[in-house]
């Protein structure tokens, strides 16, 4: 009979964290409702990628990284129903004969492996990765495909992907929800570091940067952090700031308060000007399976 090993116990057994740290993390988890890995990362105990590396060394599992941006065939994605992929937070990486390489955070969750094996009718080979890698891959492939089928905004053969960068969570999420409803695939970040992590594997077509709080989010630093991603600045003072941002490298400036129809028109105009005649120019990185 298969049993499910608790993730915290696995981390202690692998020497990733101490029993004391686990107890503290479990207490915080009850309050926050976050997944254990996120709690441990917020506590500064260990980073997600370090957890994956430690588990792979301890138990001999292979690891995967940078696979969110890799191109996956539709028949591979369909091996596991989208609903199960999202509920279990797993991702199909590769099929070889009757075996399926499956990215997962906890490779010792035997009950989950059995469930996926029954649905896929394949032998499951667990591959260790991080929760953020899986979430990014699900958004990029399952969500993007669903959005394209529903008539999402397209850039060539890809769904237009936007990155919203705003230090204020309430205004950031409000804009994200609006843009998702308008047919875009949307990522969001509250800092330069978060933005850099998000674009590390998969570049958005366009980024929207709220410039109202430069002490919390440095718009000029983002130009260096995000490289070749086109940026649109959103700010409260167009007379003072518009010329500065346009000369500095931003492709457009939209003043606050933001008029929704005007915002959509400017976004679509920028996408058309930048990607006209192309199939999209986001960076594609091959998945790395170690």
Sine and cosine of phi, psi and omega as CSV:
sin_phi,cos_phi,sin_psi,cos_psi,sin_omega,cos_omega
0.00,0.00,0.76,-0.65,-0.01,-1.00
-0.99,0.17,0.51,-0.86,0.02,-1.00
-0.76,-0.65,0.41,-0.91,0.02,-1.00
-0.99,-0.14,0.87,-0.50,0.03,-1.00
-1.00,0.07,0.79,-0.62,-0.01,-1.00
-0.91,0.43,0.66,-0.75,-0.10,-0.99
-0.87,0.49,-0.64,0.77,0.01,-1.00
-0.88,0.48,-0.65,0.76,0.03,-1.00
-0.90,0.44,-0.61,0.79,0.02,-1.00
-0.90,0.43,-0.67,0.74,-0.02,-1.00
-0.91,0.42,-0.62,0.78,0.04,-1.00
-0.92,0.39,-0.71,0.71,0.00,-1.00
-0.88,0.48,-0.58,0.82,-0.01,-1.00
-0.99,0.15,-0.09,1.00,-0.01,-1.00
0.98,0.20,0.28,0.96,-0.02,-1.00
-0.97,0.26,-0.66,0.75,0.01,-1.00
-0.71,-0.71,0.26,-0.97,0.05,-1.00
-1.00,0.01,0.26,-0.96,0.04,-1.00
-0.90,0.44,-0.57,0.82,0.02,-1.00
-0.90,0.43,-0.69,0.73,0.03,-1.00
-0.90,0.44,-0.62,0.79,0.02,-1.00
-0.89,0.45,-0.69,0.73,0.00,-1.00
-0.88,0.48,-0.69,0.72,0.03,-1.00
-0.89,0.46,-0.67,0.75,-0.02,-1.00
-0.92,0.40,-0.64,0.77,0.01,-1.00
-0.91,0.42,-0.60,0.80,0.06,-1.00
-0.90,0.44,-0.69,0.72,0.01,-1.00
-0.92,0.38,-0.55,0.84,-0.01,-1.00
-0.90,0.44,-0.59,0.80,0.03,-1.00
-0.89,0.46,-0.54,0.84,-0.03,-1.00
-0.99,0.15,-0.71,0.71,-0.11,-0.99
-1.00,0.05,-0.52,0.86,-0.09,-1.00
0.98,0.19,0.11,0.99,-0.02,-1.00
-0.97,0.26,0.31,-0.95,0.14,-0.99
-0.93,0.37,0.42,-0.91,-0.11,-0.99
-0.87,0.50,-0.66,0.75,-0.01,-1.00
-0.87,0.50,-0.65,0.76,0.00,-1.00
-0.92,0.38,-0.62,0.78,0.03,-1.00
-0.89,0.45,-0.72,0.69,-0.01,-1.00
-0.89,0.46,-0.61,0.79,0.02,-1.00
-0.93,0.38,-0.66,0.76,0.02,-1.00
-0.91,0.41,-0.51,0.86,0.04,-1.00
-0.97,0.25,-0.23,0.97,-0.04,-1.00
0.98,0.18,0.27,0.96,-0.03,-1.00
-0.96,0.27,-0.70,0.71,-0.03,-1.00
-0.27,-0.96,0.44,-0.90,0.04,-1.00
-1.00,0.00,0.41,-0.91,-0.01,-1.00
-0.82,0.57,-0.69,0.72,-0.06,-1.00
-0.91,0.41,-0.52,0.85,0.02,-1.00
-0.94,0.35,-0.56,0.83,0.07,-1.00
-0.88,0.47,-0.72,0.69,-0.01,-1.00
-0.88,0.47,-0.70,0.72,-0.01,-1.00
-0.90,0.44,-0.69,0.72,-0.02,-1.00
-0.89,0.45,-0.68,0.73,0.01,-1.00
-0.91,0.42,-0.63,0.78,-0.01,-1.00
-0.91,0.41,-0.63,0.78,0.02,-1.00
-0.94,0.35,-0.64,0.77,-0.06,-1.00
-0.93,0.36,-0.64,0.76,-0.13,-0.99
-0.91,-0.40,-0.05,1.00,0.07,-1.00
0.99,0.17,0.29,0.96,0.03,-1.00
-0.98,0.21,0.45,-0.89,0.13,-0.99
-0.97,0.25,0.35,-0.93,0.02,-1.00
-0.85,-0.52,0.37,-0.93,0.04,-1.00
-0.70,-0.72,0.61,-0.79,0.06,-1.00
-0.53,-0.85,0.32,-0.95,0.07,-1.00
0.84,0.55,0.58,0.82,-0.03,-1.00
-0.99,-0.16,-0.14,0.99,-0.01,-1.00
-0.87,0.50,-0.58,0.82,-0.06,-1.00
-1.00,0.04,-0.11,0.99,-0.02,-1.00
-0.96,0.29,0.52,-0.85,0.03,-1.00
-0.99,0.12,0.81,-0.59,0.01,-1.00
-0.89,-0.46,0.70,-0.72,-0.01,-1.00
-0.92,0.38,0.52,-0.85,-0.03,-1.00
-0.87,0.49,-0.61,0.79,-0.03,-1.00
-0.93,0.38,-0.45,0.89,0.09,-1.00
-0.95,0.30,-0.70,0.71,0.01,-1.00
-0.88,0.47,-0.52,0.85,-0.04,-1.00
-0.99,0.16,-0.09,1.00,0.03,-1.00
-0.87,0.49,-0.56,0.83,0.03,-1.00
-0.87,-0.50,0.77,-0.64,0.02,-1.00
-0.84,0.54,0.62,-0.78,-0.02,-1.00
-0.82,0.58,-0.64,0.77,-0.01,-1.00
-0.86,0.50,-0.67,0.74,0.01,-1.00
-0.95,0.33,-0.64,0.77,0.03,-1.00
-0.83,0.55,-0.71,0.70,-0.05,-1.00
-0.96,0.29,-0.64,0.77,0.00,-1.00
-0.92,0.39,-0.68,0.73,-0.06,-1.00
-1.00,0.05,-0.24,0.97,-0.07,-1.00
0.81,0.58,0.87,0.49,0.08,-1.00
-0.77,-0.64,0.19,-0.98,0.01,-1.00
-0.49,-0.87,0.76,-0.66,0.01,-1.00
-0.97,0.23,0.86,-0.52,-0.07,-1.00
-1.00,-0.09,-0.70,0.71,-0.11,-0.99
-0.31,-0.95,0.59,-0.81,0.08,-1.00
-0.91,-0.42,0.76,-0.64,0.06,-1.00
-0.78,-0.63,0.96,-0.28,-0.03,-1.00
0.87,0.50,-0.86,-0.51,-0.01,-1.00
-0.99,-0.11,0.22,0.97,-0.03,-1.00
-0.91,-0.41,0.55,-0.84,0.03,-1.00
-0.81,-0.59,0.85,-0.52,0.09,-1.00
-0.99,0.17,0.86,-0.52,-0.13,-0.99
-0.87,-0.49,0.87,-0.49,0.05,-1.00
-0.97,0.25,0.76,-0.65,0.01,-1.00
-0.41,-0.91,0.40,-0.92,-0.04,-1.00
-0.99,0.17,-0.67,0.74,-0.01,-1.00
-0.93,-0.37,1.00,-0.08,-0.07,-1.00
-0.96,0.28,-0.07,1.00,0.01,-1.00
-0.97,-0.23,0.18,0.98,0.07,-1.00
-0.99,0.15,1.00,0.07,-0.13,-0.99
-0.93,0.36,-0.53,0.85,0.04,-1.00
-0.90,0.43,-0.68,0.73,0.03,-1.00
-0.90,0.44,-0.68,0.73,0.02,-1.00
-0.87,0.49,-0.67,0.75,0.04,-1.00
-0.89,0.45,-0.67,0.74,-0.01,-1.00
-0.88,0.47,-0.71,0.70,-0.01,-1.00
-0.92,0.39,-0.64,0.77,-0.01,-1.00
-0.88,0.48,-0.64,0.77,-0.01,-1.00
-0.92,0.39,-0.66,0.75,-0.02,-1.00
-0.94,0.33,-0.71,0.70,-0.05,-1.00
-0.98,0.19,-0.34,0.94,-0.07,-1.00
0.85,0.52,0.66,0.76,0.00,-1.00
-0.68,-0.73,0.38,-0.93,0.12,-0.99
-0.98,0.21,0.78,-0.62,-0.08,-1.00
-1.00,-0.09,0.79,-0.61,0.11,-0.99
-0.94,-0.34,0.95,-0.30,-0.04,-1.00
-0.93,0.38,0.64,-0.77,0.07,-1.00
-0.78,-0.62,0.81,-0.58,-0.10,-1.00
-0.98,0.18,0.70,-0.71,0.08,-1.00
-0.48,-0.88,-0.14,-0.99,0.00,-1.00
-0.98,-0.18,0.36,-0.93,0.03,-1.00
-0.89,0.47,-0.61,0.79,0.00,-1.00
-0.92,0.40,-0.58,0.81,0.05,-1.00
-0.89,0.46,-0.71,0.70,-0.01,-1.00
-0.91,0.42,-0.70,0.71,0.00,-1.00
-0.87,0.50,-0.68,0.74,0.01,-1.00
-0.90,0.44,-0.66,0.75,-0.02,-1.00
-0.92,0.40,-0.63,0.77,0.03,-1.00
-0.90,0.44,-0.69,0.72,0.02,-1.00
-0.89,0.45,-0.69,0.72,-0.10,-0.99
-0.94,0.35,-0.53,0.85,-0.14,-0.99
-0.94,-0.34,-0.80,0.59,0.00,-1.00
-0.96,0.28,-0.75,0.66,-0.01,-1.00
-0.91,0.41,-0.66,0.75,-0.01,-1.00
-0.90,0.43,-0.66,0.75,0.01,-1.00
-0.91,0.42,-0.67,0.74,0.02,-1.00
-0.90,0.44,-0.65,0.76,-0.01,-1.00
-0.92,0.39,-0.63,0.77,0.03,-1.00
-0.89,0.45,-0.64,0.77,0.01,-1.00
-0.92,0.39,-0.45,0.89,-0.01,-1.00
-1.00,-0.02,0.10,0.99,0.04,-1.00
1.00,0.04,0.61,0.80,0.03,-1.00
-0.93,0.37,0.24,-0.97,0.03,-1.00
-0.93,0.38,0.77,-0.63,-0.09,-1.00
-0.92,-0.39,0.53,-0.85,0.20,-0.98
-0.86,-0.51,0.97,-0.23,-0.13,-0.99
0.89,0.46,-0.85,-0.53,-0.01,-1.00
-0.98,-0.18,0.13,0.99,-0.01,-1.00
-0.93,-0.37,0.49,-0.87,0.16,-0.99
-0.95,0.32,0.72,-0.69,0.00,-1.00
-0.89,0.45,0.82,-0.58,-0.03,-1.00
-0.94,-0.35,0.79,-0.61,0.00,-1.00
-0.90,-0.43,0.49,-0.87,0.10,-0.99
-0.87,-0.49,0.88,-0.48,0.04,-1.00
-0.99,-0.14,0.84,-0.54,-0.02,-1.00
-0.87,-0.50,0.92,-0.40,-0.08,-1.00
-0.47,-0.88,0.77,-0.64,-0.04,-1.00
-0.96,0.27,-0.28,0.96,-0.03,-1.00
-0.99,-0.16,0.93,-0.38,-0.10,-0.99
-0.83,0.55,-0.67,0.74,-0.08,-1.00
-0.90,0.45,-0.73,0.68,0.00,-1.00
-0.95,0.32,-0.54,0.84,0.02,-1.00
-0.90,0.44,-0.75,0.66,-0.04,-1.00
-0.93,0.36,-0.53,0.85,0.05,-1.00
-0.89,0.46,-0.70,0.72,0.02,-1.00
-0.93,0.37,-0.64,0.77,0.02,-1.00
-0.86,0.51,-0.74,0.67,-0.03,-1.00
-0.89,0.46,-0.64,0.77,0.02,-1.00
-0.90,0.44,-0.72,0.70,-0.05,-1.00
-0.93,0.36,-0.59,0.81,0.07,-1.00
-0.90,0.44,-0.65,0.76,0.04,-1.00
-0.91,0.41,-0.40,0.92,0.00,-1.00
-1.00,0.07,-0.01,1.00,0.09,-1.00
0.98,-0.21,0.25,0.97,0.03,-1.00
-0.99,-0.17,0.46,-0.89,0.21,-0.98
-1.00,0.00,0.83,-0.56,-0.20,-0.98
-0.81,-0.59,0.77,-0.63,0.19,-0.98
-0.97,-0.26,0.32,-0.95,0.06,-1.00
-0.52,-0.85,0.47,-0.88,-0.04,-1.00
-0.56,-0.83,0.46,-0.89,-0.01,-1.00
-0.94,-0.34,0.04,1.00,-0.03,-1.00
-0.41,-0.91,0.20,-0.98,0.05,-1.00
-0.89,0.47,-0.64,0.77,-0.04,-1.00
-0.91,0.42,-0.69,0.72,0.02,-1.00
-0.89,0.45,-0.66,0.75,0.01,-1.00
-0.89,0.46,-0.67,0.74,0.00,-1.00
-0.89,0.45,-0.63,0.77,0.03,-1.00
-0.90,0.44,-0.66,0.75,-0.05,-1.00
-0.92,0.40,-0.61,0.79,-0.06,-1.00
-1.00,-0.02,0.01,1.00,-0.03,-1.00
-0.86,0.50,-0.56,0.83,-0.05,-1.00
-0.95,-0.30,-0.40,0.92,-0.19,-0.98
-0.45,-0.89,0.92,-0.40,-0.09,-1.00
-0.99,0.15,0.72,-0.69,0.13,-0.99
-0.96,0.28,0.30,-0.95,0.04,-1.00
-0.96,0.28,-0.50,0.86,-0.10,-1.00
-0.39,-0.92,0.57,-0.82,0.05,-1.00
-0.86,-0.50,0.65,-0.76,0.06,-1.00
-0.95,-0.32,0.84,-0.55,-0.10,-0.99
-0.89,-0.45,0.88,-0.47,0.09,-1.00
-0.98,0.19,0.87,-0.49,-0.12,-0.99
-0.98,-0.22,0.19,0.98,-0.12,-0.99
-0.94,0.34,-0.44,0.90,-0.07,-1.00
-0.85,-0.53,0.95,0.31,-0.06,-1.00
-0.90,0.44,-0.35,0.94,0.05,-1.00
-0.96,0.29,-0.35,0.94,0.03,-1.00
-0.98,-0.20,-0.44,0.90,-0.03,-1.00
-0.58,-0.82,0.90,-0.43,-0.10,-1.00
-1.00,0.04,0.96,-0.28,-0.05,-1.00
-0.88,0.48,-0.58,0.81,-0.02,-1.00
-0.95,0.32,-0.60,0.80,0.03,-1.00
-0.89,0.45,-0.55,0.84,0.00,-1.00
-0.89,0.46,-0.52,0.85,0.05,-1.00
-0.85,0.52,-0.63,0.78,0.02,-1.00
-0.98,0.19,-0.61,0.79,-0.06,-1.00
-0.93,0.38,-0.63,0.77,-0.13,-0.99
-0.99,-0.10,-0.02,1.00,0.13,-0.99
0.89,0.46,-0.88,-0.47,-0.13,-0.99
-1.00,-0.01,0.11,0.99,-0.01,-1.00
-0.96,0.29,0.80,-0.60,0.05,-1.00
-0.91,0.42,0.71,-0.71,-0.06,-1.00
-0.88,-0.47,0.68,-0.74,0.15,-0.99
-0.92,-0.40,0.80,-0.60,0.02,-1.00
-1.00,0.01,0.63,-0.78,0.09,-1.00
-0.84,-0.55,0.88,-0.48,-0.08,-1.00
-0.50,-0.86,0.18,-0.98,-0.10,-0.99
-1.00,0.01,-0.15,0.99,-0.14,-0.99
-0.75,-0.67,0.98,0.19,-0.09,-1.00
-0.91,0.42,-0.57,0.82,-0.04,-1.00
-0.89,0.46,-0.68,0.73,-0.07,-1.00
-0.99,0.13,-0.59,0.81,-0.22,-0.97
-0.96,-0.26,-0.44,0.90,-0.15,-0.99
-0.84,0.55,-0.76,0.65,-0.02,-1.00
-0.89,0.45,-0.64,0.77,-0.01,-1.00
-0.87,0.50,-0.73,0.68,-0.04,-1.00
-0.94,0.34,-0.65,0.76,-0.01,-1.00
-0.91,0.41,-0.66,0.75,0.06,-1.00
-0.93,0.37,-0.50,0.86,-0.04,-1.00
-0.97,0.25,-0.28,0.96,0.04,-1.00
0.76,-0.64,-0.11,0.99,0.06,-1.00
-0.96,0.27,0.57,-0.82,-0.07,-1.00
-0.99,0.12,-0.30,0.96,0.00,-1.00
-0.28,-0.96,0.27,-0.96,0.06,-1.00
-0.70,-0.71,0.78,-0.62,0.01,-1.00
-0.86,-0.50,0.82,-0.57,-0.06,-1.00
-1.00,0.07,0.43,-0.90,0.07,-1.00
-1.00,0.00,0.43,-0.90,-0.12,0.99
-0.93,0.37,0.57,-0.82,-0.11,-0.99
-0.98,0.20,0.82,-0.58,0.11,-0.99
-1.00,0.05,0.85,-0.53,-0.17,-0.99
-0.87,0.49,-0.74,0.68,-0.02,-1.00
-0.90,0.43,-0.60,0.80,0.03,-1.00
-0.92,0.40,-0.65,0.76,0.02,-1.00
-0.88,0.48,-0.73,0.68,0.00,-1.00
-0.88,0.47,-0.65,0.76,0.01,-1.00
-0.89,0.46,-0.66,0.75,-0.01,-1.00
-0.94,0.34,-0.62,0.78,0.04,-1.00
-0.90,0.44,-0.76,0.65,-0.01,-1.00
-0.89,0.45,-0.59,0.81,0.04,-1.00
-0.90,0.43,-0.70,0.72,0.01,-1.00
-0.90,0.44,-0.69,0.73,0.01,-1.00
-0.89,0.46,-0.65,0.76,-0.01,-1.00
-0.92,0.39,-0.67,0.74,-0.01,-1.00
-0.92,0.40,-0.65,0.76,-0.09,-1.00
-0.98,0.20,-0.63,0.77,-0.15,-0.99
-0.93,-0.38,0.18,0.98,0.00,-1.00
-0.84,0.54,0.80,-0.60,0.02,-1.00
0.99,0.11,-0.01,1.00,0.01,-1.00
-0.93,-0.37,0.24,-0.97,0.07,-1.00
-1.00,-0.06,0.13,0.99,-0.09,-1.00
0.94,-0.34,0.59,-0.81,-0.10,-1.00
-0.83,-0.56,0.47,0.88,0.04,-1.00
-0.95,0.32,0.57,-0.82,-0.06,-1.00
-0.93,0.36,0.75,-0.67,0.06,-1.00
-0.95,-0.31,0.83,-0.56,-0.03,-1.00
-0.90,-0.43,0.74,-0.68,0.02,-1.00
-0.92,0.39,0.66,-0.75,0.05,-1.00
-0.89,0.46,0.61,-0.79,0.01,-1.00
-0.93,-0.36,0.90,-0.43,0.00,-1.00
-0.92,-0.39,0.92,-0.40,-0.07,-1.00
-0.97,-0.23,0.00,0.00,0.00,0.00
